[in-house]
Amino acid sequence: MPSLTDDALQAREQQVFAVLRELLPRLGPQGLTMDKVAAKVDFSKGTLYNHFRSVEDLLLAFLTAEFKVHQGWFERAALFRGRARERFLALALAAQLADQELGCDEMPPTFIADDQVFAKASAETRERFQEAHRTTFSIFTGVVRDGIAAGDLPSTVSPALVSTAGWSLFMGAAELYRARLIFVGEPPEAFGAATQQMFLHLLDGFGWKPLSTEHDYSATIRRVLQEVFPEEAHKLGLLGGNAR
């Protein structure tokens, strides 16, 4: 029997990941089983196990795929024509837009690769996950280094620290919002705008120029939406009369 082509194998994996996007908002990672996934795909449970050794392997592979999709958004944002801090803001906007477009904001709270998932996944899947994370993270640290090189950030600032702080703010706030612990009852648009303001104040704390008191970053946000993500922003109602 001939083996499947790479395209066919990838198509199977994409089908599985689509099932996860359907099941995870309802079940959470704790309620997900290989049986429930197998019931939703058009191939056997045995074939599913040929692709993923366990439900933990599947979850970590799914997160890796999400990292890679987000990476494309970040690569576009990093090319925004502006100063380094504006480009770093563009990266944050890319994360927000990608989450909305991909439905990540519908995932359950604390949906991360916890110790149990990471420990039970295969070594190959763990390495792919870490490599995807390193590649994505390097986009952020690269923009911070550009800010240091331009003299907009002190040379003593750690690019990894700035990137980690920004990432933690967005991910932590999103988890708390989905858990209904902050901005309770506020629509996603209001939460997104508030998160952007927290992000700007965070960068002010690092002394990243121009400070939010010295520059109109709402104009930067509009430019990013118009110049980098016009189709996505229109689809999400963020341009035209709905632009922030």
C-alpha positions in Angstrom: 0.0 0.0 0.0 1.6 3.3 -1.0 2.5 5.8 1.8 0.7 9.1 2.1 2.3 12.2 0.6 3.5 15.0 2.9 0.5 17.0 1.7 -1.9 14.3 2.7 -0.3 13.9 6.1 -0.5 17.6 6.7 -4.1 17.6 5.6 -4.9 15.0 8.2 -3.2 17.0 10.9 -5.0 20.1 9.9 -8.3 18.2 10.1 -7.4 17.1 13.7 -6.5 20.6 14.7 -9.8 21.9 13.3 -11.5 19.4 15.6 -9.5 20.6 18.5 -10.7 24.2 17.8 -14.2 22.9 18.0 -13.8 20.7 21.1 -11.5 22.7 23.3 -13.8 25.7 24.0 -16.4 23.2 25.3 -14.3 20.5 26.9 -11.1 22.2 27.9 -7.8 20.3 27.7 -8.8 18.2 30.7 -11.9 16.9 29.0 -10.2 16.1 25.7 -9.6 12.4 24.8 -8.3 10.6 21.8 -11.7 8.9 21.5 -13.5 12.2 21.3 -11.2 13.4 18.6 -11.3 10.1 16.6 -15.1 10.4 16.6 -14.9 13.7 14.7 -12.3 12.8 12.0 -12.8 10.7 8.9 -10.0 8.2 9.7 -9.6 5.5 12.4 -8.4 5.9 15.9 -5.4 3.8 15.1 -4.5 6.2 12.3 -4.9 9.1 14.8 -2.4 7.4 17.1 0.0 7.0 14.1 0.1 10.8 14.1 0.0 11.6 17.8 1.1 9.1 20.5 -1.1 10.5 23.2 -3.6 13.3 23.9 -0.8 15.3 25.5 1.2 14.8 22.3 -1.7 16.1 20.3 -2.2 19.1 22.5 1.4 20.2 22.3 1.4 19.6 18.6 -1.7 21.8 18.3 0.0 24.6 20.3 3.1 24.3 18.1 0.9 24.7 15.0 -0.7 27.8 16.6 2.7 29.3 17.3 3.7 28.8 13.6 0.5 30.5 12.4 1.0 33.4 14.8 4.6 33.7 13.5 3.4 34.7 10.1 1.4 37.6 11.6 4.4 38.7 13.7 6.7 38.7 10.7 4.4 41.0 8.9 4.1 43.3 11.9 7.9 43.5 12.4 8.2 45.1 8.9 5.9 48.0 9.8 7.5 51.3 8.8 8.1 53.1 12.1 10.4 53.4 15.0 11.2 50.3 17.0 8.7 50.9 19.7 5.9 51.4 17.1 7.0 48.1 15.5 6.8 46.4 18.9 3.3 47.7 19.4 2.5 46.3 15.9 3.6 42.9 17.2 1.2 43.2 20.1 -1.6 44.2 17.8 -0.7 41.2 15.6 -1.1 38.9 18.6 -4.5 40.4 19.4 -5.8 40.2 15.8 -4.5 36.7 15.2 -6.2 35.5 18.4 -9.5 36.9 17.2 -9.1 35.7 13.7 -8.1 32.1 14.8 -10.6 31.9 17.7 -8.0 31.7 20.3 -10.0 34.1 22.5 -12.6 31.4 22.7 -10.2 28.9 24.2 -10.7 28.0 27.9 -8.7 29.8 30.7 -5.3 28.4 31.5 -5.0 26.6 28.1 -1.3 26.4 28.1 1.3 23.6 27.8 1.4 22.8 31.5 3.9 20.4 33.1 1.7 17.4 32.6 1.1 18.0 28.9 4.8 18.8 28.3 6.1 15.8 30.3 3.8 13.3 28.6 4.4 14.5 25.0 7.0 12.8 22.9 10.5 14.2 22.8 10.1 15.1 19.1 6.9 17.1 19.8 8.5 18.9 22.7 11.5 19.9 20.5 9.2 21.2 17.7 7.2 23.2 20.3 10.4 24.7 21.8 11.8 25.5 18.4 8.6 27.2 17.3 8.6 29.2 20.5 12.3 30.2 20.0 11.6 31.4 16.5 8.6 33.4 17.4 10.3 34.9 20.5 13.3 36.0 18.4 11.1 38.3 16.3 10.2 40.2 19.5 13.7 40.4 20.8 15.0 41.5 17.4 12.7 44.5 17.5 13.9 45.4 21.0 17.5 45.2 19.9 16.6 47.6 17.1 15.3 50.0 19.7 18.5 49.7 21.7 20.6 50.2 18.6 18.6 53.4 17.7 19.2 54.8 21.2 15.5 54.6 22.1 16.1 52.1 24.9 19.0 52.1 27.4 21.7 49.7 26.4 21.4 48.0 29.8 17.9 46.7 29.1 17.6 43.0 28.4 15.7 42.3 25.1 14.5 39.0 26.5 13.1 40.8 29.6 11.2 43.4 27.6 9.8 40.7 25.3 8.8 38.4 28.2 7.2 41.2 30.1 5.1 42.3 27.1 4.1 38.7 26.3 3.2 38.0 29.9 1.0 41.0 30.1 -1.0 40.1 27.0 -1.3 36.4 27.8 -1.9 36.9 31.5 -4.6 39.6 30.9 -6.3 37.4 28.3 -6.4 34.4 30.7 -7.9 36.5 33.5 -10.4 38.1 31.1 -11.5 34.7 29.8 -11.8 33.5 33.4 -14.1 36.6 34.1 -11.7 37.9 36.8 -11.0 41.3 35.2 -13.0 43.7 33.0 -16.1 41.6 33.9 -19.0 42.4 31.6 -16.8 44.5 29.3 -16.9 43.6 25.6 -13.7 42.3 23.9 -13.2 45.6 22.2 -13.0 47.5 25.5 -10.7 44.9 27.0 -8.4 45.0 23.9 -8.2 48.8 24.2 -7.4 48.6 27.9 -4.7 46.0 27.3 -3.1 48.2 24.7 -3.0 51.0 27.3 -1.4 48.7 29.9 1.1 47.7 27.3 2.1 51.3 26.5 2.6 52.1 30.2 4.7 48.9 30.5 7.0 50.1 27.7 7.2 53.6 29.4 8.5 51.8 32.5 11.4 50.5 30.5 12.1 54.0 29.3 11.4 53.1 25.6 11.1 56.3 23.6 9.1 57.9 22.4 7.1 57.7 25.7 3.3 57.5 25.5 3.2 61.1 26.7 5.3 62.2 23.8 3.7 60.3 20.9 0.2 59.6 19.6 0.2 55.8 19.7 -3.5 55.7 18.7 -2.4 57.0 15.4 0.2 54.2 15.2 -2.5 51.7 15.9 -4.6 53.0 13.1 -1.6 53.0 10.7 -0.8 49.4 11.6 -4.3 48.3 10.9 -4.4 50.2 7.6 -1.0 49.4 6.3 -0.2 45.9 7.7 -3.5 44.2 8.4 -6.2 46.0 6.3 -8.2 43.0 5.3 -8.2 41.4 8.8 -9.0 44.7 10.4 -12.0 45.3 8.1 -13.2 41.8 8.7 -13.1 42.4 12.5 -14.7 45.8 12.2 -11.7 47.7 13.3 -11.4 50.1 10.3 -13.7 52.8 9.0 -16.1 54.0 11.5 -15.2 51.3 14.0 -11.5 52.1 14.1 -10.1 52.8 17.6 
